[in-house]
Amino acid sequence: MQLRQNIEQAYVNMTAAAKRYGSLTRQVEALALAFKASESRFNAGAINSVDYNLAKSNLDRSRINQIQAKYDYVLRIKVLDYYQNKPLSF
């Protein structure tokens, strides 16, 4: 019974990690477009360097979160592979 609960929890964790990775990927795409617009406005002199750096920081932070979510998702998949007696390869 405990093994079954562990497997079910591993599956729930994997699906949650997949959803988080997907949402962060969409966030990175949106912030990349926002940064591109900010960069164009900065080059045209329409915004100051603080706003430009803020847009760049937001994009960088979201990319870091996306990378963390990606590897968390890969780890969760490997946990399920372990429970299925699949060979663990990285």
C-alpha positions in Angstrom: 0.0 0.0 0.0 2.8 2.4 0.9 4.6 1.7 -2.5 1.4 2.5 -4.4 1.0 5.8 -2.5 4.6 6.6 -3.3 4.1 5.9 -7.0 0.9 8.0 -7.1 2.6 10.9 -5.3 5.5 10.7 -7.8 3.1 10.8 -10.7 1.3 13.9 -9.2 4.6 15.6 -8.6 5.6 14.9 -12.2 2.4 16.3 -13.7 2.7 19.4 -11.4 6.4 19.9 -12.6 5.3 19.5 -16.2 2.6 22.2 -15.8 5.0 24.5 -14.0 7.6 24.1 -16.7 5.0 24.8 -19.4 3.8 27.9 -17.7 7.3 29.2 -17.1 8.1 28.6 -20.8 5.2 30.7 -21.8 6.3 33.4 -19.3 9.8 33.4 -20.8 8.3 33.9 -24.3 6.1 36.8 -23.1 8.9 38.5 -21.2 11.3 38.1 -24.2 8.8 40.0 -26.3 8.4 42.6 -23.6 12.2 43.0 -23.3 12.5 43.3 -27.1 9.9 46.1 -27.0 11.8 47.8 -24.1 15.0 47.5 -25.9 13.6 49.2 -29.0 12.1 51.9 -26.8 15.4 52.4 -25.0 17.3 52.7 -28.2 14.8 55.3 -29.4 15.2 57.2 -26.1 11.6 56.6 -25.0 12.5 54.9 -21.7 15.3 55.3 -19.2 18.0 52.8 -18.3 16.2 51.8 -15.1 13.1 50.6 -16.9 15.4 48.8 -19.5 17.3 47.1 -16.8 14.1 46.1 -15.0 12.8 44.4 -18.2 16.2 42.6 -18.6 16.2 41.5 -15.0 12.6 40.1 -15.3 13.6 38.2 -18.4 16.7 36.8 -16.7 14.9 35.8 -13.6 12.2 34.0 -15.6 14.8 32.1 -17.6 16.5 30.9 -14.4 13.1 29.7 -13.0 12.4 27.9 -16.3 15.7 26.1 -16.1 15.1 25.1 -12.5 11.6 23.8 -13.5 13.0 21.9 -16.4 15.4 19.9 -14.3 12.8 19.4 -11.6 10.6 17.9 -14.3 13.4 15.7 -15.5 14.1 14.5 -12.0 10.4 13.7 -11.5 10.4 11.6 -14.7 13.4 9.7 -13.5 11.7 8.9 -10.2 8.8 7.4 -12.1 11.3 5.5 -14.3 12.9 4.1 -11.2 9.5 2.8 -9.9 8.9 1.2 -13.3 12.3 -0.5 -13.2 13.5 1.3 -16.3 17.2 1.9 -16.7 18.2 5.3 -15.4 20.2 7.2 -18.1 21.0 10.8 -18.1 
